[in-house]
């Protein structure tokens, strides 16, 4: 299980880096609240994640597992 970190939050879209081995459509846990999200785009080391819950309590630096 790899742990990355959030670099940007824009509503339900979260960008994270440092999650080696992640693939399109993988399900991840976002933030200390462990919100459920799905990888929708990969650009090099940056993964775009669609989060299916309220993201108002997470921010840059929070973990992504």
PDB file of N, CA, C and O in Angstrom:
ATOM      1  N   UNK A   1       0.850  -1.172   0.000  1.00  0.00           N
ATOM      2  CA  UNK A   1       0.000   0.000   0.000  1.00  0.00           C
ATOM      3  C   UNK A   1       0.897   1.238   0.000  1.00  0.00           C
ATOM      4  O   UNK A   1       1.689   1.438   0.921  1.00  0.00           O
ATOM      5  N   UNK A   2       0.769   2.059  -1.032  1.00  0.00           N
ATOM      6  CA  UNK A   2       1.583   3.258  -1.168  1.00  0.00           C
ATOM      7  C   UNK A   2       0.817   4.480  -0.676  1.00  0.00           C
ATOM      8  O   UNK A   2      -0.404   4.560  -0.808  1.00  0.00           O
ATOM      9  N   UNK A   3       1.549   5.422  -0.109  1.00  0.00           N
ATOM     10  CA  UNK A   3       0.926   6.651   0.371  1.00  0.00           C
ATOM     11  C   UNK A   3       1.525   7.842  -0.360  1.00  0.00           C
ATOM     12  O   UNK A   3       2.738   8.050  -0.343  1.00  0.00           O
ATOM     13  N   UNK A   4       0.654   8.628  -1.008  1.00  0.00           N
ATOM     14  CA  UNK A   4       1.059   9.851  -1.673  1.00  0.00           C
ATOM     15  C   UNK A   4       0.537  11.037  -0.894  1.00  0.00           C
ATOM     16  O   UNK A   4       0.087  10.898   0.243  1.00  0.00           O
ATOM     17  N   UNK A   5       0.601  12.221  -1.521  1.00  0.00           N
ATOM     18  CA  UNK A   5       0.083  13.409  -0.841  1.00  0.00           C
ATOM     19  C   UNK A   5      -0.689  14.285  -1.820  1.00  0.00           C
ATOM     20  O   UNK A   5      -0.391  14.332  -3.013  1.00  0.00           O
ATOM     21  N   UNK A   6      -1.670  14.961  -1.292  1.00  0.00           N
ATOM     22  CA  UNK A   6      -2.502  15.862  -2.079  1.00  0.00           C
ATOM     23  C   UNK A   6      -1.703  17.115  -2.405  1.00  0.00           C
ATOM     24  O   UNK A   6      -1.025  17.670  -1.540  1.00  0.00           O
ATOM     25  N   UNK A   7      -1.784  17.562  -3.662  1.00  0.00           N
ATOM     26  CA  UNK A   7      -1.126  18.810  -4.041  1.00  0.00           C
ATOM     27  C   UNK A   7      -2.129  19.903  -4.395  1.00  0.00           C
ATOM     28  O   UNK A   7      -1.785  21.085  -4.402  1.00  0.00           O
ATOM     29  N   UNK A   8      -3.401  19.500  -4.698  1.00  0.00           N
ATOM     30  CA  UNK A   8      -4.407  20.503  -5.064  1.00  0.00           C
ATOM     31  C   UNK A   8      -5.799  19.925  -4.879  1.00  0.00           C
ATOM     32  O   UNK A   8      -6.038  18.751  -5.164  1.00  0.00           O
ATOM     33  N   UNK A   9      -6.717  20.758  -4.399  1.00  0.00           N
ATOM     34  CA  UNK A   9      -8.124  20.368  -4.270  1.00  0.00           C
ATOM     35  C   UNK A   9      -8.970  21.430  -4.975  1.00  0.00           C
ATOM     36  O   UNK A   9      -8.829  22.623  -4.706  1.00  0.00           O
ATOM     37  N   UNK A  10      -9.842  20.993  -5.872  1.00  0.00           N
ATOM     38  CA  UNK A  10     -10.754  21.894  -6.582  1.00  0.00           C
ATOM     39  C   UNK A  10     -12.128  21.225  -6.587  1.00  0.00           C
ATOM     40  O   UNK A  10     -12.469  20.508  -7.528  1.00  0.00           O
ATOM     41  N   UNK A  11     -12.901  21.457  -5.550  1.00  0.00           N
ATOM     42  CA  UNK A  11     -14.205  20.800  -5.424  1.00  0.00           C
ATOM     43  C   UNK A  11     -14.011  19.301  -5.288  1.00  0.00           C
ATOM     44  O   UNK A  11     -13.235  18.860  -4.440  1.00  0.00           O
ATOM     45  N   UNK A  12     -14.702  18.499  -6.108  1.00  0.00           N
ATOM     46  CA  UNK A  12     -14.571  17.046  -5.997  1.00  0.00           C
ATOM     47  C   UNK A  12     -13.328  16.485  -6.697  1.00  0.00           C
ATOM     48  O   UNK A  12     -13.074  15.282  -6.640  1.00  0.00           O
ATOM     49  N   UNK A  13     -12.549  17.360  -7.360  1.00  0.00           N
ATOM     50  CA  UNK A  13     -11.328  16.921  -8.038  1.00  0.00           C
ATOM     51  C   UNK A  13     -10.126  17.172  -7.139  1.00  0.00           C
ATOM     52  O   UNK A  13      -9.909  18.286  -6.663  1.00  0.00           O
ATOM     53  N   UNK A  14      -9.354  16.120  -6.916  1.00  0.00           N
ATOM     54  CA  UNK A  14      -8.148  16.202  -6.087  1.00  0.00           C
ATOM     55  C   UNK A  14      -6.976  15.741  -6.932  1.00  0.00           C
ATOM     56  O   UNK A  14      -7.076  14.733  -7.631  1.00  0.00           O
ATOM     57  N   UNK A  15      -5.862  16.468  -6.879  1.00  0.00           N
ATOM     58  CA  UNK A  15      -4.635  16.036  -7.540  1.00  0.00           C
ATOM     59  C   UNK A  15      -3.642  15.613  -6.476  1.00  0.00           C
ATOM     60  O   UNK A  15      -3.481  16.281  -5.454  1.00  0.00           O
ATOM     61  N   UNK A  16      -2.974  14.485  -6.731  1.00  0.00           N
ATOM     62  CA  UNK A  16      -2.018  13.944  -5.766  1.00  0.00           C
ATOM     63  C   UNK A  16      -0.780  13.454  -6.495  1.00  0.00           C
ATOM     64  O   UNK A  16      -0.828  13.135  -7.683  1.00  0.00           O
ATOM     65  N   UNK A  17       0.329  13.397  -5.768  1.00  0.00           N
ATOM     66  CA  UNK A  17       1.580  12.887  -6.321  1.00  0.00           C
ATOM     67  C   UNK A  17       2.182  11.878  -5.365  1.00  0.00           C
ATOM     68  O   UNK A  17       1.823  11.815  -4.189  1.00  0.00           O
ATOM     69  N   UNK A  18       3.111  11.085  -5.896  1.00  0.00           N
ATOM     70  CA  UNK A  18       3.832  10.142  -5.052  1.00  0.00           C
ATOM     71  C   UNK A  18       3.069   8.871  -4.733  1.00  0.00           C
ATOM     72  O   UNK A  18       3.206   8.317  -3.642  1.00  0.00           O
ATOM     73  N   UNK A  19       2.261   8.403  -5.685  1.00  0.00           N
ATOM     74  CA  UNK A  19       1.534   7.142  -5.491  1.00  0.00           C
ATOM     75  C   UNK A  19       2.014   6.158  -6.565  1.00  0.00           C
ATOM     76  O   UNK A  19       1.342   5.990  -7.583  1.00  0.00           O
ATOM     77  N   UNK A  20       3.155   5.510  -6.356  1.00  0.00           N
ATOM     78  CA  UNK A  20       3.701   4.622  -7.388  1.00  0.00           C
ATOM     79  C   UNK A  20       2.802   3.410  -7.624  1.00  0.00           C
ATOM     80  O   UNK A  20       2.200   2.877  -6.692  1.00  0.00           O
ATOM     81  N   UNK A  21       2.721   2.988  -8.877  1.00  0.00           N
ATOM     82  CA  UNK A  21       1.966   1.795  -9.228  1.00  0.00           C
ATOM     83  C   UNK A  21       0.472   2.001  -9.382  1.00  0.00           C
ATOM     84  O   UNK A  21      -0.252   1.044  -9.655  1.00  0.00           O
ATOM     85  N   UNK A  22      -0.009   3.229  -9.213  1.00  0.00           N
ATOM     86  CA  UNK A  22      -1.433   3.494  -9.355  1.00  0.00           C
ATOM     87  C   UNK A  22      -1.824   3.406 -10.830  1.00  0.00           C
ATOM     88  O   UNK A  22      -1.048   3.769 -11.714  1.00  0.00           O
ATOM     89  N   UNK A  23      -3.049   2.914 -11.080  1.00  0.00           N
ATOM     90  CA  UNK A  23      -3.543   2.768 -12.439  1.00  0.00           C
ATOM     91  C   UNK A  23      -4.883   3.477 -12.581  1.00  0.00           C
ATOM     92  O   UNK A  23      -5.540   3.797 -11.590  1.00  0.00           O
ATOM     93  N   UNK A  24      -5.279   3.717 -13.827  1.00  0.00           N
ATOM     94  CA  UNK A  24      -6.582   4.323 -14.102  1.00  0.00           C
ATOM     95  C   UNK A  24      -7.680   3.502 -13.435  1.00  0.00           C
ATOM     96  O   UNK A  24      -7.646   2.271 -13.447  1.00  0.00           O
ATOM     97  N   UNK A  25      -8.643   4.192 -12.860  1.00  0.00           N
ATOM     98  CA  UNK A  25      -9.830   3.630 -12.236  1.00  0.00           C
ATOM     99  C   UNK A  25      -9.561   2.899 -10.921  1.00  0.00           C
ATOM    100  O   UNK A  25     -10.464   2.256 -10.385  1.00  0.00           O
ATOM    101  N   UNK A  26      -8.336   2.983 -10.389  1.00  0.00           N
ATOM    102  CA  UNK A  26      -8.071   2.447  -9.048  1.00  0.00           C
ATOM    103  C   UNK A  26      -8.880   3.251  -8.033  1.00  0.00           C
ATOM    104  O   UNK A  26      -9.088   4.452  -8.208  1.00  0.00           O
ATOM    105  N   UNK A  27      -9.328   2.595  -6.990  1.00  0.00           N
ATOM    106  CA  UNK A  27     -10.020   3.270  -5.891  1.00  0.00           C
ATOM    107  C   UNK A  27      -8.988   3.586  -4.816  1.00  0.00           C
ATOM    108  O   UNK A  27      -8.200   2.724  -4.427  1.00  0.00           O
ATOM    109  N   UNK A  28      -9.000   4.828  -4.339  1.00  0.00           N
ATOM    110  CA  UNK A  28      -8.047   5.268  -3.322  1.00  0.00           C
ATOM    111  C   UNK A  28      -8.800   5.898  -2.153  1.00  0.00           C
ATOM    112  O   UNK A  28      -9.975   6.247  -2.265  1.00  0.00           O
ATOM    113  N   UNK A  29      -8.099   6.035  -1.036  1.00  0.00           N
ATOM    114  CA  UNK A  29      -8.626   6.726   0.135  1.00  0.00           C
ATOM    115  C   UNK A  29      -7.921   8.061   0.245  1.00  0.00           C
ATOM    116  O   UNK A  29      -6.693   8.122   0.181  1.00  0.00           O
ATOM    117  N   UNK A  30      -8.684   9.133   0.411  1.00  0.00           N
ATOM    118  CA  UNK A  30      -8.162  10.494   0.342  1.00  0.00           C
ATOM    119  C   UNK A  30      -8.301  11.198   1.695  1.00  0.00           C
ATOM    120  O   UNK A  30      -9.373  11.199   2.302  1.00  0.00           O
ATOM    121  N   UNK A  31      -7.191  11.799   2.159  1.00  0.00           N
ATOM    122  CA  UNK A  31      -7.202  12.579   3.390  1.00  0.00           C
ATOM    123  C   UNK A  31      -7.225  11.717   4.638  1.00  0.00           C
ATOM    124  O   UNK A  31      -7.337  10.493   4.567  1.00  0.00           O
ATOM    125  N   UNK A  32      -7.118  12.380   5.785  1.00  0.00           N
ATOM    126  CA  UNK A  32      -7.167  11.678   7.069  1.00  0.00           C
ATOM    127  C   UNK A  32      -8.554  11.092   7.307  1.00  0.00           C
ATOM    128  O   UNK A  32      -8.712  10.162   8.098  1.00  0.00           O
ATOM    129  N   UNK A  33      -9.566  11.640   6.618  1.00  0.00           N
ATOM    130  CA  UNK A  33     -10.940  11.157   6.729  1.00  0.00           C
ATOM    131  C   UNK A  33     -11.165   9.896   5.900  1.00  0.00           C
ATOM    132  O   UNK A  33     -12.200   9.240   6.025  1.00  0.00           O
ATOM    133  N   UNK A  34     -10.177   9.554   5.040  1.00  0.00           N
ATOM    134  CA  UNK A  34     -10.221   8.371   4.185  1.00  0.00           C
ATOM    135  C   UNK A  34     -11.452   8.362   3.271  1.00  0.00           C
ATOM    136  O   UNK A  34     -12.167   7.364   3.181  1.00  0.00           O
ATOM    137  N   UNK A  35     -11.682   9.493   2.597  1.00  0.00           N
ATOM    138  CA  UNK A  35     -12.777   9.607   1.640  1.00  0.00           C
ATOM    139  C   UNK A  35     -12.499   8.707   0.437  1.00  0.00           C
ATOM    140  O   UNK A  35     -11.340   8.500   0.078  1.00  0.00           O
ATOM    141  N   UNK A  36     -13.526   8.183  -0.176  1.00  0.00           N
ATOM    142  CA  UNK A  36     -13.373   7.298  -1.323  1.00  0.00           C
ATOM    143  C   UNK A  36     -13.242   8.127  -2.595  1.00  0.00           C
ATOM    144  O   UNK A  36     -14.019   9.051  -2.835  1.00  0.00           O
ATOM    145  N   UNK A  37     -12.239   7.775  -3.409  1.00  0.00           N
ATOM    146  CA  UNK A  37     -12.035   8.446  -4.681  1.00  0.00           C
ATOM    147  C   UNK A  37     -11.572   7.465  -5.738  1.00  0.00           C
ATOM    148  O   UNK A  37     -11.158   6.347  -5.429  1.00  0.00           O
ATOM    149  N   UNK A  38     -11.645   7.895  -6.995  1.00  0.00           N
ATOM    150  CA  UNK A  38     -11.258   7.054  -8.122  1.00  0.00           C
ATOM    151  C   UNK A  38     -10.293   7.823  -9.016  1.00  0.00           C
ATOM    152  O   UNK A  38     -10.513   8.997  -9.314  1.00  0.00           O
ATOM    153  N   UNK A  39      -9.224   7.155  -9.443  1.00  0.00           N
ATOM    154  CA  UNK A  39      -8.247   7.768 -10.348  1.00  0.00           C
ATOM    155  C   UNK A  39      -8.909   7.950 -11.712  1.00  0.00           C
ATOM    156  O   UNK A  39      -9.366   6.980 -12.317  1.00  0.00           O
ATOM    157  N   UNK A  40      -8.962   9.199 -12.200  1.00  0.00           N
ATOM    158  CA  UNK A  40      -9.593   9.455 -13.492  1.00  0.00           C
ATOM    159  C   UNK A  40      -8.604   9.951 -14.552  1.00  0.00           C
ATOM    160  O   UNK A  40      -8.932   9.997 -15.738  1.00  0.00           O
ATOM    161  N   UNK A  41      -7.387  10.323 -14.118  1.00  0.00           N
ATOM    162  CA  UNK A  41      -6.374  10.774 -15.076  1.00  0.00           C
ATOM    163  C   UNK A  41      -4.992  10.628 -14.445  1.00  0.00           C
ATOM    164  O   UNK A  41      -4.813  10.867 -13.251  1.00  0.00           O
ATOM    165  N   UNK A  42      -4.016  10.230 -15.266  1.00  0.00           N
ATOM    166  CA  UNK A  42      -2.624  10.150 -14.833  1.00  0.00           C
ATOM    167  C   UNK A  42      -1.773  10.985 -15.779  1.00  0.00           C
ATOM    168  O   UNK A  42      -1.843  10.825 -16.998  1.00  0.00           O
ATOM    169  N   UNK A  43      -0.954  11.895 -15.198  1.00  0.00           N
ATOM    170  CA  UNK A  43      -0.027  12.726 -15.968  1.00  0.00           C
ATOM    171  C   UNK A  43       1.322  12.662 -15.271  1.00  0.00           C
ATOM    172  O   UNK A  43       1.588  13.431 -14.346  1.00  0.00           O
ATOM    173  N   UNK A  44       2.170  11.747 -15.714  1.00  0.00           N
ATOM    174  CA  UNK A  44       3.468  11.584 -15.057  1.00  0.00           C
ATOM    175  C   UNK A  44       3.278  11.130 -13.616  1.00  0.00           C
ATOM    176  O   UNK A  44       2.674  10.087 -13.363  1.00  0.00           O
ATOM    177  N   UNK A  45       3.792  11.910 -12.675  1.00  0.00           N
ATOM    178  CA  UNK A  45       3.688  11.590 -11.247  1.00  0.00           C
ATOM    179  C   UNK A  45       2.399  12.088 -10.611  1.00  0.00           C
ATOM    180  O   UNK A  45       2.150  11.822  -9.435  1.00  0.00           O
ATOM    181  N   UNK A  46       1.568  12.814 -11.375  1.00  0.00           N
ATOM    182  CA  UNK A  46       0.354  13.425 -10.809  1.00  0.00           C
ATOM    183  C   UNK A  46      -0.877  12.617 -11.213  1.00  0.00           C
ATOM    184  O   UNK A  46      -1.091  12.319 -12.388  1.00  0.00           O
ATOM    185  N   UNK A  47      -1.677  12.271 -10.205  1.00  0.00           N
ATOM    186  CA  UNK A  47      -2.929  11.553 -10.431  1.00  0.00           C
ATOM    187  C   UNK A  47      -4.097  12.484 -10.119  1.00  0.00           C
ATOM    188  O   UNK A  47      -4.106  13.150  -9.084  1.00  0.00           O
ATOM    189  N   UNK A  48      -5.079  12.527 -11.014  1.00  0.00           N
ATOM    190  CA  UNK A  48      -6.312  13.265 -10.755  1.00  0.00           C
ATOM    191  C   UNK A  48      -7.332  12.272 -10.205  1.00  0.00           C
ATOM    192  O   UNK A  48      -7.532  11.190 -10.755  1.00  0.00           O
ATOM    193  N   UNK A  49      -7.965  12.666  -9.113  1.00  0.00           N
ATOM    194  CA  UNK A  49      -8.867  11.773  -8.390  1.00  0.00           C
ATOM    195  C   UNK A  49     -10.234  12.426  -8.267  1.00  0.00           C
ATOM    196  O   UNK A  49     -10.347  13.572  -7.830  1.00  0.00           O
ATOM    197  N   UNK A  50     -11.277  11.691  -8.655  1.00  0.00           N
ATOM    198  CA  UNK A  50     -12.659  12.124  -8.456  1.00  0.00           C
ATOM    199  C   UNK A  50     -13.085  11.601  -7.092  1.00  0.00           C
ATOM    200  O   UNK A  50     -13.143  10.390  -6.879  1.00  0.00           O
ATOM    201  N   UNK A  51     -13.384  12.514  -6.161  1.00  0.00           N
ATOM    202  CA  UNK A  51     -13.794  12.121  -4.815  1.00  0.00           C
ATOM    203  C   UNK A  51     -15.313  12.164  -4.743  1.00  0.00           C
ATOM    204  O   UNK A  51     -15.937  13.123  -5.197  1.00  0.00           O
ATOM    205  N   UNK A  52     -15.905  11.122  -4.171  1.00  0.00           N
ATOM    206  CA  UNK A  52     -17.358  10.971  -4.155  1.00  0.00           C
ATOM    207  C   UNK A  52     -17.991  11.443  -2.848  1.00  0.00           C
ATOM    208  O   UNK A  52     -19.138  11.104  -2.557  1.00  0.00           O
ATOM    209  N   UNK A  53     -17.257  12.214  -2.067  1.00  0.00           N
ATOM    210  CA  UNK A  53     -17.771  12.751  -0.813  1.00  0.00           C
ATOM    211  C   UNK A  53     -17.332  14.209  -0.705  1.00  0.00           C
ATOM    212  O   UNK A  53     -16.583  14.697  -1.551  1.00  0.00           O
ATOM    213  N   UNK A  54     -17.794  14.900   0.328  1.00  0.00           N
ATOM    214  CA  UNK A  54     -17.472  16.314   0.541  1.00  0.00           C
ATOM    215  C   UNK A  54     -15.980  16.484   0.810  1.00  0.00           C
ATOM    216  O   UNK A  54     -15.440  15.859   1.723  1.00  0.00           O
ATOM    217  N   UNK A  55     -15.303  17.334   0.015  1.00  0.00           N
ATOM    218  CA  UNK A  55     -13.854  17.532   0.145  1.00  0.00           C
ATOM    219  C   UNK A  55     -13.490  18.795   0.917  1.00  0.00           C
ATOM    220  O   UNK A  55     -12.319  19.175   0.947  1.00  0.00           O
ATOM    221  N   UNK A  56     -14.454  19.447   1.535  1.00  0.00           N
ATOM    222  CA  UNK A  56     -14.176  20.729   2.194  1.00  0.00           C
ATOM    223  C   UNK A  56     -13.216  20.606   3.375  1.00  0.00           C
ATOM    224  O   UNK A  56     -12.628  21.608   3.783  1.00  0.00           O
ATOM    225  N   UNK A  57     -13.040  19.419   3.932  1.00  0.00           N
ATOM    226  CA  UNK A  57     -12.172  19.266   5.089  1.00  0.00           C
ATOM    227  C   UNK A  57     -10.765  18.758   4.748  1.00  0.00           C
ATOM    228  O   UNK A  57      -9.969  18.502   5.651  1.00  0.00           O
ATOM    229  N   UNK A  58     -10.453  18.611   3.455  1.00  0.00           N
ATOM    230  CA  UNK A  58      -9.102  18.161   3.084  1.00  0.00           C
ATOM    231  C   UNK A  58      -8.374  19.251   2.317  1.00  0.00           C
ATOM    232  O   UNK A  58      -8.993  20.143   1.738  1.00  0.00           O
ATOM    233  N   UNK A  59      -7.038  19.166   2.323  1.00  0.00           N
ATOM    234  CA  UNK A  59      -6.232  20.177   1.648  1.00  0.00           C
ATOM    235  C   UNK A  59      -4.877  19.631   1.267  1.00  0.00           C
ATOM    236  O   UNK A  59      -4.584  18.465   1.530  1.00  0.00           O
ATOM    237  N   UNK A  60      -4.040  20.456   0.648  1.00  0.00           N
ATOM    238  CA  UNK A  60      -2.698  20.027   0.248  1.00  0.00           C
ATOM    239  C   UNK A  60      -1.910  19.471   1.425  1.00  0.00           C
ATOM    240  O   UNK A  60      -1.972  19.979   2.544  1.00  0.00           O
ATOM    241  N   UNK A  61      -1.164  18.407   1.130  1.00  0.00           N
ATOM    242  CA  UNK A  61      -0.326  17.762   2.141  1.00  0.00           C
ATOM    243  C   UNK A  61      -0.992  16.579   2.803  1.00  0.00           C
ATOM    244  O   UNK A  61      -0.306  15.770   3.427  1.00  0.00           O
ATOM    245  N   UNK A  62      -2.305  16.444   2.693  1.00  0.00           N
ATOM    246  CA  UNK A  62      -3.016  15.304   3.291  1.00  0.00           C
ATOM    247  C   UNK A  62      -2.664  14.025   2.531  1.00  0.00           C
ATOM    248  O   UNK A  62      -2.324  14.088   1.350  1.00  0.00           O
ATOM    249  N   UNK A  63      -2.741  12.873   3.185  1.00  0.00           N
ATOM    250  CA  UNK A  63      -2.343  11.621   2.536  1.00  0.00           C
ATOM    251  C   UNK A  63      -3.378  11.077   1.563  1.00  0.00           C
ATOM    252  O   UNK A  63      -4.574  11.347   1.682  1.00  0.00           O
ATOM    253  N   UNK A  64      -2.886  10.298   0.591  1.00  0.00           N
ATOM    254  CA  UNK A  64      -3.711   9.522  -0.335  1.00  0.00           C
ATOM    255  C   UNK A  64      -3.166   8.110  -0.315  1.00  0.00           C
ATOM    256  O   UNK A  64      -1.979   7.899  -0.562  1.00  0.00           O
ATOM    257  N   UNK A  65      -4.010   7.150  -0.028  1.00  0.00           N
ATOM    258  CA  UNK A  65      -3.585   5.745   0.090  1.00  0.00           C
ATOM    259  C   UNK A  65      -4.281   4.928  -0.972  1.00  0.00           C
ATOM    260  O   UNK A  65      -4.070   3.718  -1.057  1.00  0.00           O
TER     261      UNK A  65
END
